[in-house]
Amino acid sequence: MIRVVKPGLSDAEKFAADRAVRETVEHILDDIAARGDVAVRELSTKFDHWAPKEFRLSQAEIDALIASLPAQVIDDITFAQAQVRRFAEAQRAALRDIEVETLPGVRLGHKNIPVASVGCYVPGGRYPMVASAHMSVLTAKVAGVPRIIAATPPLNGVAPAATVAAMALGGADEIYLMGGVQAVAAMALGTGSIAPVDMLVGPGNAYVAEAKRQLFGRVGIDLLAGPTETLIVADESADVEMCATDLLGQAEHGPTSPAILLTSSKRLAEGIAAEIARQLEHLPTAAIAGAAWRDYGQVILCDTDEELLSEADRIASEHVQILTREPRWFLDRMRNYGALFLGPETNVAYGDKVIGTNHTLPTKRAARYTGGLWVGKFLKTVTYQQVTPEASAMIGEYCSRLCAIENFAGHQAQADLRVRRYGGRNR
């Protein structure tokens, strides 16, 4: 039996919050579409208290920011990017162009062509999200995207040097210091000073995710990566300290970040609240993490591994940590997740910052139908065909009859022309 020990906000409450976000974003996008740079500047002043002469950083400004960082910071960024690059290159190598002869004289193929231009949003209003630059900019670079631009907000009125360094070292061609919906909209729609891109990628808060949703169609997007979600699947072998630490470690992303303990251990289900309260007393980000746990945290108690599995797949969380005796049992059976973290030795922070897999992942149950950002998201797999005259006449006869079934006279005429021309017969 599955029992909800601690519920979060109701679906109705969440829907009301989402509706308010939708309306706000719609007005902002309309304003930027109409007034371009002027609107972006006004919105940046309003939301970020930031109105520089130019939003794009010059090469001299980028170089100065990189030079301002301790050598250890540069070394750590370089190490993390090496891991992300290594995994992305392995993924890219798995994506091959193909050409096959399916029938005598019929050659079909596909090519993997990089998107021409990409805008990478790197969050930073609350925290300087250095790692998000690796995940978007660097991965797009490995995919072969010719033009990569990146935007991140100022942090307390100054440029976040480490984030800018990660963007530059990752291969960004243009770097803009602007945040939120105005940054995403400026990259997607273009302004007087920014040429529009073909695709938007990167995580963000609920407003950024909604902006990407509304812009989809005018540009491509990676996925709707909204507030961070984490799910811990734990059995009796897990300990309450690790469960609480890992829940709060993701809840600190923002006050609307869901953190769920799904367990078959009554001990954990009954003990997690007290342990979280204890850790919040000492956690520097307790105000944020505590609010997320209060409003969006859940505890769900199950009886069996099979119930844990079915409930985990129903939740379809962005991050799923498996703290059980046999974590690979879940790897073999789970279907719906953004990324799995198997066993107590790993954790979501590794995936977020350094281990090499991409941390831009599906939220709001989108893991039911999509994976996260990876090198393949920046590639268009497009097909082509080429046939010999003899094959064209043969295929044309089939095509003509099939078009007639569907009453597509114009389609049938295309086929019949090839039959007449290459088959030496009149129709």
C-alpha positions as CSV (number, residue, x, y, z in Angstrom):
1,M,0.0,0.0,0.0
2,I,1.2,3.5,-0.9
3,R,0.7,6.1,1.8
4,V,1.4,9.9,1.6
5,V,2.9,10.8,5.0
6,K,3.7,14.4,4.1
7,P,1.8,16.1,1.2
8,G,3.0,19.2,-0.6
9,L,0.9,21.9,-2.1
10,S,-2.3,20.8,-3.9
11,D,-2.5,20.7,-7.7
12,A,-5.0,23.6,-7.5
13,E,-2.5,25.8,-5.6
14,K,0.2,24.9,-8.1
15,F,-2.0,25.7,-11.1
16,A,-2.9,29.1,-9.7
17,A,0.8,29.9,-9.3
18,D,1.6,28.7,-12.8
19,R,-1.2,30.9,-14.3
20,A,0.2,34.0,-12.7
21,V,3.6,33.2,-14.2
22,R,2.1,32.6,-17.6
23,E,0.4,36.0,-17.7
24,T,3.5,37.9,-16.5
25,V,5.8,36.2,-19.1
26,E,3.3,36.9,-21.9
27,H,3.4,40.6,-21.2
28,I,7.2,40.7,-21.1
29,L,7.6,38.8,-24.4
30,D,5.1,41.1,-26.1
31,D,7.0,44.2,-24.8
32,I,10.4,42.9,-26.0
33,A,9.0,41.9,-29.4
34,A,7.6,45.4,-29.8
35,R,10.4,47.6,-28.3
36,G,13.5,45.4,-28.5
37,D,16.6,46.9,-26.7
38,V,14.6,49.6,-25.0
39,A,12.3,47.1,-23.3
40,V,15.3,44.8,-22.4
41,R,17.1,47.7,-20.7
42,E,14.0,48.8,-18.8
43,L,13.3,45.2,-17.6
44,S,17.0,44.7,-16.6
45,T,16.8,47.9,-14.6
46,K,13.6,46.8,-12.9
47,F,14.5,43.2,-12.1
48,D,18.3,43.1,-11.9
49,H,19.0,46.8,-11.1
50,W,21.4,46.6,-14.0
51,A,21.7,49.1,-16.9
52,P,25.2,49.0,-18.4
53,K,26.3,50.9,-21.5
54,E,26.5,47.6,-23.3
55,F,25.0,44.2,-22.2
56,R,27.5,42.3,-24.3
57,L,30.9,41.9,-22.6
58,S,33.9,42.9,-24.6
59,Q,36.9,40.5,-24.9
60,A,38.9,42.8,-22.6
61,E,36.2,42.6,-20.0
62,I,36.1,38.8,-20.3
63,D,39.8,38.6,-20.0
64,A,39.9,40.8,-17.0
65,L,37.2,38.7,-15.2
66,I,39.1,35.5,-15.9
67,A,42.3,37.1,-14.7
68,S,40.6,38.1,-11.4
69,L,40.0,34.5,-10.4
70,P,42.3,32.4,-8.3
71,A,44.3,29.8,-10.2
72,Q,42.5,27.1,-8.3
73,V,39.1,28.3,-9.6
74,I,40.3,28.1,-13.1
75,D,41.8,24.7,-12.5
76,D,38.5,23.4,-11.1
77,I,36.5,24.8,-14.0
78,T,38.9,23.3,-16.4
79,F,38.6,19.9,-14.7
80,A,34.8,20.0,-14.7
81,Q,34.7,21.0,-18.3
82,A,37.1,18.1,-19.2
83,Q,34.7,15.6,-17.7
84,V,31.7,17.1,-19.5
85,R,33.6,17.3,-22.8
86,R,34.8,13.7,-22.5
87,F,31.2,12.4,-22.1
88,A,29.8,14.6,-24.7
89,E,32.4,13.6,-27.2
90,A,31.6,9.9,-26.5
91,Q,27.9,10.7,-27.1
92,R,28.7,12.5,-30.3
93,A,30.8,9.6,-31.6
94,A,27.7,7.3,-31.1
95,L,25.7,9.5,-33.6
96,R,26.7,8.5,-37.1
97,D,25.6,9.6,-40.5
98,I,24.3,6.6,-42.5
99,E,23.6,5.7,-46.1
100,V,22.0,2.4,-47.1
101,E,20.7,0.8,-50.3
102,T,17.3,-0.5,-49.2
103,L,16.4,-1.8,-52.7
104,P,18.6,-2.0,-55.9
105,G,19.1,1.5,-57.0
106,V,17.5,3.1,-53.9
107,R,19.9,4.9,-51.6
108,L,18.6,6.4,-48.4
109,G,20.5,8.2,-45.7
110,H,20.6,10.6,-42.8
111,K,23.0,13.3,-41.8
112,N,23.4,14.9,-38.3
113,I,23.7,18.6,-38.9
114,P,24.4,21.0,-36.0
115,V,21.9,23.8,-35.4
116,A,23.3,27.1,-36.8
117,S,23.0,29.3,-33.7
118,V,22.1,28.6,-30.1
119,G,21.4,30.9,-27.1
120,C,22.5,29.4,-23.8
121,Y,20.9,30.8,-20.6
122,V,22.9,30.3,-17.5
123,P,20.9,31.1,-14.3
124,G,22.5,33.2,-11.6
125,G,20.1,35.5,-9.8
126,R,20.4,33.7,-6.5
127,Y,23.5,31.6,-7.1
128,P,26.2,31.9,-9.8
129,M,25.5,28.8,-11.8
130,V,28.9,28.1,-13.1
131,A,28.2,24.5,-14.0
132,S,25.3,25.4,-16.3
133,A,27.8,27.0,-18.7
134,H,29.6,23.7,-19.1
135,M,26.3,21.9,-19.7
136,S,25.0,24.2,-22.5
137,V,27.9,26.1,-24.1
138,L,30.5,23.3,-24.0
139,T,28.0,20.7,-25.1
140,A,26.9,22.8,-28.1
141,K,30.5,23.3,-29.0
142,V,31.2,19.6,-29.0
143,A,28.1,19.2,-31.3
144,G,29.6,21.7,-33.7
145,V,27.2,24.6,-33.4
146,P,28.8,27.5,-35.4
147,R,27.4,30.4,-33.3
148,I,26.9,30.1,-29.5
149,I,25.8,33.0,-27.4
150,A,25.3,33.0,-23.7
151,A,23.6,35.2,-21.1
152,T,23.7,35.3,-17.3
153,P,22.4,37.9,-14.9
154,P,24.7,40.1,-12.7
155,L,25.1,38.9,-9.2
156,N,24.5,41.8,-6.8
157,G,25.3,44.3,-9.4
158,V,28.5,42.8,-10.7
159,A,29.5,40.3,-13.3
160,P,29.9,36.7,-11.9
161,A,33.5,36.2,-12.9
162,A,33.6,32.4,-12.5
163,T,30.4,32.0,-14.7
164,V,31.8,34.3,-17.4
165,A,35.1,32.3,-17.3
166,A,33.2,29.1,-17.7
167,M,31.3,30.5,-20.7
168,A,34.4,31.8,-22.3
169,L,36.4,28.6,-21.7
170,G,33.5,26.5,-22.9
171,G,33.5,28.3,-26.3
172,A,30.9,31.0,-26.2
173,D,31.2,33.4,-29.1
174,E,29.2,36.2,-27.5
175,I,28.5,36.7,-23.8
176,Y,25.8,39.0,-22.4
177,L,25.3,40.1,-18.9
178,M,21.5,40.0,-18.5
179,G,19.1,37.7,-16.8
180,G,15.6,36.3,-16.6
181,V,12.9,36.4,-19.2
182,Q,14.4,39.5,-20.9
183,A,17.6,37.6,-21.6
184,V,15.8,34.6,-23.0
185,A,13.5,36.7,-25.1
186,A,16.4,38.9,-26.4
187,M,18.3,35.9,-27.6
188,A,15.2,34.2,-29.2
189,L,13.5,37.2,-30.8
190,G,16.6,39.4,-31.4
191,T,16.9,43.1,-30.7
192,G,18.7,46.0,-32.4
193,S,22.0,44.8,-30.8
194,I,21.5,41.0,-30.7
195,A,20.9,38.8,-33.7
196,P,18.3,36.1,-32.9
197,V,19.2,32.5,-32.5
198,D,17.6,29.3,-33.8
199,M,17.5,27.5,-30.4
200,L,17.3,28.2,-26.7
201,V,18.8,25.9,-24.1
202,G,19.5,26.0,-20.4
203,P,17.7,25.8,-17.0
204,G,16.0,28.6,-15.1
205,N,13.3,29.5,-12.7
206,A,9.6,29.2,-13.4
207,Y,9.6,32.4,-15.4
208,V,12.4,31.4,-17.6
209,A,10.9,28.0,-18.2
210,E,7.5,29.6,-19.1
211,A,9.3,32.0,-21.5
212,K,10.9,29.1,-23.3
213,R,7.5,27.4,-23.5
214,Q,5.9,30.4,-25.1
215,L,8.8,31.0,-27.5
216,F,8.9,27.4,-28.7
217,G,8.0,27.3,-32.3
218,R,9.6,30.6,-33.1
219,V,12.8,28.9,-31.9
220,G,13.6,25.4,-30.8
221,I,14.2,24.6,-27.1
222,D,16.0,21.8,-25.3
223,L,13.2,21.1,-22.8
224,L,11.1,22.9,-20.2
225,A,13.7,22.8,-17.4
226,G,11.9,24.5,-14.5
227,P,12.6,24.5,-10.8
228,T,14.9,21.6,-9.7
229,E,13.3,18.4,-8.5
230,T,14.8,15.6,-6.5
231,L,13.4,12.2,-5.6
232,I,15.1,9.8,-3.2
233,V,14.1,6.2,-3.4
234,A,15.3,4.5,-0.2
235,D,14.8,1.2,1.6
236,E,15.8,0.1,5.1
237,S,19.5,0.1,4.2
238,A,19.6,3.9,3.8
239,D,20.3,6.3,6.7
240,V,18.2,9.3,7.6
241,E,21.2,11.7,7.7
242,M,22.1,11.1,4.0
243,C,18.4,11.2,2.9
244,A,17.9,14.6,4.6
245,T,21.2,16.0,3.4
246,D,20.5,15.0,-0.2
247,L,16.9,16.3,-0.1
248,L,18.0,19.7,1.3
249,G,20.9,19.8,-1.1
250,Q,18.5,20.2,-4.0
251,A,15.7,22.0,-2.1
252,E,18.1,25.0,-1.7
253,H,17.8,25.7,-5.4
254,G,14.6,27.6,-4.8
255,P,11.5,27.8,-2.7
256,T,9.5,26.0,-5.3
257,S,11.9,23.0,-5.7
258,P,10.1,19.7,-5.0
259,A,12.0,17.3,-2.8
260,I,10.5,13.9,-2.2
261,L,11.4,10.9,-0.1
262,L,9.9,7.7,-1.4
263,T,10.7,4.9,1.0
264,S,9.8,1.4,2.1
265,S,11.2,2.1,5.5
266,K,8.9,3.3,8.2
267,R,11.9,4.3,10.2
268,L,13.0,6.7,7.5
269,A,9.5,8.0,6.8
270,E,8.9,8.8,10.5
271,G,12.4,10.1,11.2
272,I,13.0,12.4,8.2
273,A,11.1,15.5,9.5
274,A,13.2,15.7,12.7
275,E,16.4,15.2,10.8
276,I,15.6,17.9,8.3
277,A,14.7,20.3,11.1
278,R,18.0,19.5,12.7
279,Q,20.0,20.2,9.6
280,L,18.1,23.3,8.8
281,E,19.3,24.8,12.0
282,H,22.9,24.9,10.6
283,L,22.4,25.1,6.8
284,P,23.4,28.6,5.4
285,T,20.6,28.3,2.8
286,A,18.0,27.2,5.3
287,A,15.5,30.0,4.4
288,I,15.2,28.8,0.9
289,A,15.6,25.0,1.4
290,G,13.2,25.2,4.4
291,A,10.5,26.9,2.4
292,A,10.9,24.4,-0.4
293,W,10.6,21.5,2.0
294,R,7.6,23.0,3.8
295,D,5.6,23.7,0.6
296,Y,6.9,21.2,-1.9
297,G,8.5,18.4,0.2
298,Q,6.8,15.0,0.4
299,V,7.2,11.7,2.2
300,I,5.6,8.7,0.6
301,L,5.7,5.2,2.3
302,C,5.5,2.0,0.3
303,D,5.6,-1.7,1.3
304,T,7.6,-3.2,-1.6
305,D,10.2,-2.5,-4.2
306,E,7.6,-2.9,-6.9
307,E,5.5,-0.1,-5.3
308,L,8.6,2.0,-5.0
309,L,9.2,1.4,-8.7
310,S,5.7,2.2,-9.9
311,E,5.5,5.4,-7.7
312,A,8.9,6.6,-8.9
313,D,7.8,6.2,-12.5
314,R,4.6,8.0,-11.8
315,I,6.5,10.9,-10.2
316,A,8.9,11.0,-13.1
317,S,11.4,13.3,-11.3
318,E,14.2,15.2,-12.7
319,H,16.8,13.7,-10.4
320,V,16.4,10.3,-8.8
321,Q,18.7,8.9,-6.2
322,I,18.5,5.2,-5.5
323,L,19.6,4.4,-1.9
324,T,18.7,0.8,-1.8
325,R,20.5,-2.5,-1.3
326,E,20.3,-3.3,-5.1
327,P,20.3,0.1,-6.9
328,R,20.8,-1.5,-10.3
329,W,17.5,-3.3,-9.9
330,F,15.9,0.1,-10.4
331,L,18.3,1.0,-13.3
332,D,17.1,-2.2,-15.1
333,R,13.4,-1.4,-14.6
334,M,12.7,2.4,-14.2
335,R,11.5,4.2,-17.2
336,N,10.7,7.8,-16.2
337,Y,13.6,9.9,-14.8
338,G,15.9,12.7,-15.9
339,A,19.0,11.2,-14.4
340,L,19.7,8.3,-12.0
341,F,22.2,8.3,-9.2
342,L,22.9,4.8,-8.1
343,G,24.0,4.1,-4.5
344,P,25.1,6.2,-1.6
345,E,28.6,6.9,-3.1
346,T,27.1,9.3,-5.7
347,N,24.7,12.1,-5.4
348,V,22.9,14.8,-7.4
349,A,25.6,17.4,-6.6
350,Y,28.1,15.3,-8.6
351,G,25.9,15.4,-11.6
352,D,25.1,19.1,-11.2
353,K,28.7,20.2,-11.0
354,V,31.5,17.9,-12.1
355,I,31.0,14.2,-13.0
356,G,30.4,14.7,-16.7
357,T,26.7,13.9,-17.4
358,N,24.5,16.9,-18.3
359,H,22.5,18.6,-15.5
360,T,19.9,20.2,-17.7
361,L,17.1,17.7,-17.2
362,P,13.3,17.4,-17.7
363,T,11.0,18.6,-14.9
364,K,7.2,18.6,-14.3
365,R,7.0,14.9,-15.3
366,A,8.4,15.6,-18.8
367,A,10.7,12.6,-18.1
368,R,7.8,10.5,-19.3
369,Y,8.6,11.5,-22.9
370,T,12.0,13.1,-23.1
371,G,15.6,12.9,-21.7
372,G,17.8,15.8,-20.8
373,L,20.1,18.1,-22.7
374,W,22.9,16.3,-24.5
375,V,25.0,16.7,-27.6
376,G,22.3,15.2,-29.7
377,K,19.8,18.0,-28.9
378,F,22.0,20.4,-30.9
379,L,21.9,18.1,-34.0
380,K,19.2,17.9,-36.6
381,T,19.0,14.4,-38.0
382,V,17.8,15.0,-41.5
383,T,17.2,12.5,-44.3
384,Y,17.9,12.3,-48.0
385,Q,17.2,9.9,-50.9
386,Q,18.7,9.3,-54.3
387,V,17.5,6.6,-56.9
388,T,18.5,5.3,-60.2
389,P,16.2,5.7,-63.3
390,E,15.3,2.0,-63.1
391,A,14.5,2.2,-59.4
392,S,12.4,5.3,-59.9
393,A,10.2,3.6,-62.5
394,M,9.7,0.6,-60.2
395,I,9.0,2.7,-57.0
396,G,6.8,5.1,-59.1
397,E,4.3,2.3,-59.9
398,Y,3.8,1.5,-56.2
399,C,3.6,5.2,-55.3
400,S,1.0,5.9,-58.1
401,R,-1.3,3.2,-56.8
402,L,-0.9,4.3,-53.2
403,C,-1.6,8.0,-54.1
404,A,-4.8,6.9,-55.9
405,I,-6.0,5.2,-52.7
406,E,-5.7,8.5,-50.9
407,N,-7.2,10.6,-53.8
408,F,-4.0,12.6,-54.0
409,A,-4.0,13.4,-57.8
410,G,-1.1,15.7,-57.7
411,H,1.1,13.3,-55.8
412,Q,0.1,10.6,-58.3
413,A,1.1,12.8,-61.2
414,Q,4.6,13.2,-59.7
415,A,4.9,9.4,-59.6
416,D,3.4,8.9,-63.0
417,L,5.8,11.3,-64.6
418,R,8.8,9.3,-63.4
419,V,7.2,6.0,-64.6
420,R,6.7,7.5,-68.1
421,R,10.1,9.1,-68.3
422,Y,12.2,6.3,-66.8
423,G,10.1,3.2,-67.5
424,G,9.6,3.6,-71.2
425,R,5.8,3.2,-71.0
426,N,2.8,5.5,-71.3
427,R,0.1,5.9,-68.7
